[in-house]
Amino acid sequence: MPDCIFCAIAAGDIPGRIVHETEHSLAFLDVNPLAPGHTLVVPKDHYARLDDLSDEISADLFRTVDELVPRVEDAVDADASNVGINNGPAAGQEVEHVHVHIVPRFEDDGGSPIHAVAGDIPDLSDEEMSDIEAAISQS
């Protein structure tokens, strides 16, 4: 993709602080880190959203995340980490290339749990929850 910064990093056209690479995935430090060690894991080829990934690419991407989480935490002596994906612009995805954030967390760092990213929290009835459960289960 011509104007995609993550594609440019994967192609070696612009520098990145690469921490890990597989056949299909690349991991590098975020240039605007939320914490020391904030790492992005991306597929090397351009995919805008998770549902664009093949099973092979998805498996490689998430194996890489699984391998890197403890390594990132150890490297910066973090107490924990958040792992997140903004899947589409409405979810806050700023670069339309699938990327997984590994954000190290530290005791008393002032951060919030993952529930803080959702904005207004819905008040769903049991019937609405049942309808959603059925819709997801039938997909």
C-alpha positions in Angstrom: 0.0 0.0 0.0 1.7 3.2 -1.2 1.0 5.6 1.7 1.0 3.1 4.6 3.7 3.8 7.2 3.7 0.2 8.4 4.1 -1.2 4.9 7.1 1.2 4.5 8.6 -0.1 7.7 8.1 -3.7 6.7 9.7 -3.0 3.3 12.7 -1.3 4.9 11.9 2.0 3.2 11.8 3.8 6.5 13.6 2.8 9.7 11.9 1.1 12.5 13.2 -0.2 15.8 12.6 -3.9 14.9 12.5 -6.2 17.8 11.3 -9.4 16.2 10.5 -10.8 12.7 8.9 -13.9 11.3 8.0 -14.9 7.8 4.7 -13.0 8.0 5.0 -10.6 11.0 7.1 -7.8 12.1 7.4 -6.2 15.6 8.8 -2.8 16.3 8.8 -0.2 19.0 6.0 2.4 18.7 7.4 5.8 17.8 4.7 7.4 20.1 4.9 5.0 23.0 2.3 5.0 25.8 4.9 3.3 28.0 8.5 2.2 27.7 8.6 -0.9 25.6 5.3 -0.2 23.8 5.6 -2.6 20.8 3.5 -3.0 17.7 3.1 -6.3 15.9 2.0 -6.1 12.3 1.6 -8.4 9.3 4.3 -7.6 6.8 1.7 -7.4 4.0 -1.1 -4.8 4.0 -4.4 -5.8 5.6 -6.7 -3.1 6.9 -8.8 -5.1 9.3 -8.6 -8.4 11.2 -11.2 -10.1 9.0 -8.9 -9.4 6.0 -6.3 -11.8 7.4 -5.9 -15.4 6.2 -5.8 -18.1 8.8 -2.1 -18.5 8.3 -1.3 -14.8 8.7 -3.6 -14.5 11.7 -2.0 -17.5 13.4 1.5 -16.1 12.8 0.5 -12.7 14.1 -1.0 -14.0 17.3 1.8 -16.5 17.9 4.2 -13.5 17.6 2.2 -11.5 20.1 2.1 -14.5 22.5 5.9 -14.9 22.3 6.6 -11.2 22.7 4.4 -10.2 25.6 6.7 -11.8 28.3 9.8 -10.6 26.5 8.5 -7.0 26.3 7.5 -7.1 30.0 10.8 -8.5 31.0 12.8 -6.0 28.9 11.3 -3.0 30.8 10.6 -4.7 34.1 6.8 -4.2 33.7 4.3 -5.6 36.2 1.8 -6.4 33.4 0.7 -5.4 30.0 -2.3 -4.5 27.9 -2.7 -6.1 24.5 -5.1 -4.4 22.2 -6.2 -3.9 18.6 -8.2 -1.0 17.2 -10.1 -2.7 14.4 -11.4 0.0 12.1 -11.5 3.8 12.3 -14.6 3.9 14.6 -12.5 1.9 17.1 -9.7 4.4 17.0 -7.5 2.8 14.3 -5.3 5.6 13.0 -3.2 3.5 10.6 -5.4 1.3 8.4 -3.0 -1.6 8.7 -3.7 -4.3 11.3 -1.5 -3.8 14.3 -1.5 -5.2 17.8 -0.3 -3.0 20.6 1.7 -4.5 23.5 1.7 -1.8 26.1 3.7 -2.5 29.3 2.0 -1.5 32.5 3.4 -0.6 35.9 2.0 -0.5 39.4 0.5 3.0 39.9 1.2 4.2 36.4 -2.1 6.1 36.3 -3.5 4.0 33.4 -6.9 2.5 33.2 -8.3 -1.0 32.5 -9.4 -1.9 28.9 -13.0 -1.0 29.8 -11.9 2.7 29.8 -11.5 2.8 26.0 -15.2 2.1 25.2 -16.6 5.6 25.9 -20.3 5.6 26.9 -21.2 2.2 28.5 -24.5 0.8 27.3 -27.2 -0.3 29.8 -28.4 -3.5 28.1 -31.4 -5.5 29.2 -31.3 -9.3 29.5 -33.3 -9.5 26.3 -30.8 -7.4 24.4 -28.0 -9.4 25.8 -29.7 -12.6 24.7 -30.3 -11.2 21.2 -26.7 -10.3 20.9 -25.6 -13.7 22.1 -27.8 -15.4 19.5 -26.6 -13.1 16.7 -22.9 -13.8 17.5 -23.5 -17.6 18.0 -25.3 -17.9 14.7 -22.7 -16.1 12.6 
